[in-house]
């Protein structure tokens, strides 16, 4: 069964407020069977115009598990903590290897 990935491009505007999200999201990810693959770190654009801020990639056992994570009660609570803490928060789910 193919894995599912959640990929985020984040620009934090309020680091103090964002700490609440950072405290809750790892538990929500683990509860859904996910694991961080990329959590910030160095990056550069090699082609095109995409200039992401903080990049996060999370791997789940399946696309369905990744999609269910987003709607889980634990992640809904984490998202509430993130409200007003980011200038940009782009999030996609992708089926992969």
N, C-alpha and C positions, 0 to 999 in steps of 0.2 A: 504494500500500500504506500503510495507517495506521501511524503511528509507535507506539512503545512508550515508556512513561514509568515510571520507578521513582521513587517518592515516599517520603521518609523523614521521620519525626518523631523527633527525638533529644533526649535529656536526658543530657548528659555529666556523669559523676560523678567521673571521674579524668582531668583534662585532660592530664597528662603521659603516661599510658598511651594515651590516645586519639590522641596524635601518631603512634604507629606505624600506626594505621589510616589516618590522614590522609595519611601518606607513601605507602601502598600502593594505596589505593582509586582515585586518579586514573588510574594506569597500567592498572588492571583495567578501568576504565570506557572509556578510550581504546582499549584492545585489542579491546573488544567493539563498537566503533563508536559509543560514547556520548559525550555532551557535557553538561556542567553547564548547566542553565537557571537554577536557583536554588541557592545554596550559603550558607545562613544568611541573615542580613540581617533587616531590620526587617519585622515583620508584626503584625497585630492581628486578633482575632476580630470579625467583623461580625455574625454570627448564630450561635446555638447555644451549646453548652457546650465545644466543642473549644478547648483551650488548649495548642497545640503548643509544644515547646521550640525546637530548631533545626530548620528546615525545609530539606530538600534535594530538588530535582527534577532528574532526569537524563533526557535524551531519547535514545532509541535508534532505529535505522532501522525497527524493527518490534517488535511485541509479543514475537515469538519470540526476537529478539536480546536484548531486555531480560531475558527469562526465562532465556536461556542464560548471560547475564552473571552472574547470581546463583550459578549452579553452576560457573562457570569456576574453574580452579585458581588463577588470580591473585586472584580475589575471595574464594575460600575462605581463602587465606593472609591477606588483609586482614581478614577476619572473625575469624580467630584472634588477630590483634593487638588487635582491639576487645574481646575477652572481658574482662569485669570493669571496663571503662572507662565504661560507660553505665548509668544508672539505668533509662532507657527507650530502646528502639530499635524503633520500629514501621516496617515496610517493606512497601509494596504495589507491584504492577505493574499498570499500566492501559493499555489500548489507547486511542489518541487520534488526533487529526487529524495 
